[in-house]
């Protein structure tokens, strides 16, 4: 039996679907789901985690609880942790990874770069005015489709040969915000105008859903990425036996959100 935390999110939903399609027994954990649980209250996870062979662990950027009590509930299970590319490049703290590696459990760590689904932040402005505002319009990064993160996570949850591995997950090519505007334009079938945004304007928007230190680190990556952060990783292809999906595919599948 496999436990999926964050089961209603951009990774969790396709992950649950992939596991169930493969015939796996899944407990989808969310605050108001069939298996309710709150990561900040580890004891609430006990019923869902009981008897699990593997646990998918996704902690939100503003998570302020201790991860060790959560891992204690996963005793005997293999843990697949979603971390971030920024941990590998030193931009983000490593305490979640450190806790998982020091837990005594089998583990796999996934380090995705920027999510294609971050483009949902532009959905309202694209719908209302066919505009898309972002900083660093021509700085490109290999953003990844969350469905590909889910596919790699499914492989690691089902197959213990991925234990002890750290995978860096990126899309197939570098894509700038201006490129993303063009892809969304193609998906909705109408022109979408790119509007340059200052760093401070972007920071103010980010503070609505992430802590200040995470917002600053994210802006540093978006504006001044290192060669490692612009590197297209082979890990998705190696795990899945196919290349990762391009941003345009994600935009086409989610076009309704922008119409």
SULTALIN-V843639 format. One record per residue. RES is the residue in one letter. PHI is phi in radians with two decimals (NA if undefined). OMEGA is omega in whole degrees, 0 to 359 (none if undefined). Layout:
BEGIN
<<RES/PHI/OMEGA> <RES/PHI/OMEGA>>
END
This chain:
BEGIN
<<X/NA/185> <X/-2.02/178> <X/-1.74/177> <X/-2.10/173> <X/-1.49/184> <X/1.08/192> <X/-1.21/181> <X/-1.72/185> <X/-1.55/184> <X/-1.15/174> <X/-1.63/186> <X/-1.06/182> <X/-1.09/178> <X/-1.18/178> <X/-1.18/178> <X/-1.03/180> <X/-1.08/181> <X/-1.14/181> <X/-1.18/180> <X/-1.16/177> <X/-1.12/179> <X/-1.47/178> <X/1.49/180> <X/-1.46/172> <X/-1.42/187> <X/-2.20/168> <X/-1.94/183> <X/-1.61/186> <X/-1.72/171> <X/-2.67/185> <X/-1.10/183> <X/-2.21/183> <X/-1.64/180> <X/-1.08/175> <X/-2.06/184> <X/-1.20/178> <X/-2.98/181> <X/-2.15/183> <X/-1.09/178> <X/-1.40/177> <X/-2.23/188> <X/-0.99/182> <X/-1.13/179> <X/-1.22/182> <X/-1.52/189> <X/-0.97/181> <X/-1.08/181> <X/-1.28/184> <X/-1.43/185> <X/-1.05/177> <X/1.36/182> <X/-1.27/174> <X/-1.57/180> <X/-2.67/181> <X/-2.31/172> <X/-1.60/187> <X/-2.04/178> <X/-2.19/181> <X/-1.85/182> <X/-1.19/182> <X/-1.03/182> <X/-1.68/181> <X/-1.11/183> <X/-2.06/179> <X/-1.44/175> <X/-1.50/182> <X/-1.42/183> <X/-1.02/177> <X/-1.09/176> <X/-1.14/180> <X/-1.14/177> <X/-1.10/178> <X/-1.21/181> <X/-1.62/183> <X/-0.89/179> <X/1.55/181> <X/-1.75/171> <X/-1.53/184> <X/-1.93/172> <X/-1.96/185> <X/-1.79/169> <X/-1.55/177> <X/-1.82/176> <X/-2.68/176> <X/-1.01/181> <X/-1.10/175> <X/-1.17/180> <X/-1.14/181> <X/-1.70/176> <X/1.45/180> <X/-1.44/184> <X/-2.03/179> <X/-1.18/186> <X/-1.85/190> <X/-1.15/177> <X/-1.16/178> <X/-1.08/180> <X/-1.05/181> <X/-1.14/180> <X/-1.16/181> <X/-1.16/181> <X/-1.61/186> <X/-1.40/186> <X/1.49/178> <X/-1.56/169> <X/-1.18/185> <X/-2.52/166> <X/-2.35/180> <X/-1.96/176> <X/-1.88/179> <X/-2.05/178> <X/-1.32/169> <X/-1.42/181> <X/-1.10/181> <X/-1.46/171> <X/-1.03/182> <X/-1.19/173> <X/-1.05/178> <X/-1.14/176> <X/-1.04/179> <X/-1.08/181> <X/-1.69/188> <X/-1.03/183> <X/-1.11/182> <X/-1.21/177> <X/-1.18/179> <X/-1.13/189> <X/-1.46/186> <X/-2.39/182> <X/0.93/175> <X/-2.19/180> <X/-2.43/182> <X/-1.84/180> <X/-2.74/174> <X/-1.45/172> <X/0.94/191> <X/-1.02/183> <X/-1.94/176> <X/-1.55/188> <X/-1.84/177> <X/-2.38/181> <X/-1.48/184> <X/-1.08/186> <X/-2.05/175> <X/-1.24/178> <X/-0.99/177> <X/-1.13/176> <X/-1.30/173> <X/-1.07/179> <X/-1.07/181> <X/-1.14/177> <X/-1.17/178> <X/-1.06/179> <X/-1.06/179> <X/-1.07/182> <X/-1.24/180> <X/-1.26/184> <X/-1.54/189> <X/-1.98/183> <X/-1.21/179> <X/-1.17/178> <X/-1.50/180> <X/-1.07/179> <X/1.41/182> <X/-1.81/173> <X/-2.07/183> <X/-1.96/173> <X/-1.63/189> <X/-2.00/178> <X/-2.36/171> <X/-1.33/187> <X/-1.47/184> <X/-2.55/175> <X/-1.34/182> <X/-2.35/178> <X/-1.62/173> <X/-0.99/178> <X/-1.14/176> <X/-1.11/180> <X/-1.15/176> <X/-1.04/179> <X/-1.14/180> <X/-1.18/178> <X/-1.16/175> <X/-1.00/178> <X/-1.11/182> <X/-1.23/182> <X/-1.58/178> <X/1.34/178> <X/-2.50/178> <X/-1.09/174> <X/-2.11/185> <X/-1.53/177> <X/-1.47/181> <X/-2.06/179> <X/-1.09/181> <X/-2.15/177> <X/-1.33/177> <X/-1.06/182> <X/-1.16/176> <X/-1.09/179> <X/-1.16/179> <X/-1.06/180> <X/-1.03/178> <X/-1.18/182> <X/-1.15/182> <X/-1.14/175> <X/-1.28/183> <X/-2.51/175> <X/-2.62/180> <X/-1.12/182> <X/-0.95/183> <X/-1.18/178> <X/-1.24/178> <X/-1.08/180> <X/-1.13/180> <X/-1.12/179> <X/-1.13/179> <X/-1.14/177> <X/-1.09/178> <X/-1.13/183> <X/-1.13/185> <X/-1.64/183> <X/-2.39/182> <X/-1.17/174> <X/-1.42/175> <X/-0.96/179> <X/-1.14/181> <X/-1.35/176> <X/-1.75/181> <X/-1.30/173> <X/-1.48/184> <X/-1.42/175> <X/-1.50/192> <X/-1.15/178> <X/-1.05/180> <X/-1.08/182> <X/-1.20/181> <X/-1.34/188> <X/-1.66/182> <X/1.29/177> <X/-2.67/179> <X/-1.29/174> <X/-1.18/182> <X/-1.35/176> <X/-1.32/181> <X/-1.03/181> <X/-1.04/177> <X/-1.14/178> <X/-1.06/181> <X/-1.06/180> <X/-1.14/181> <X/-1.20/184> <X/-1.96/184> <X/-1.01/183> <X/-1.04/180> <X/-1.17/185> <X/-1.85/185> <X/-1.60/none>>
END
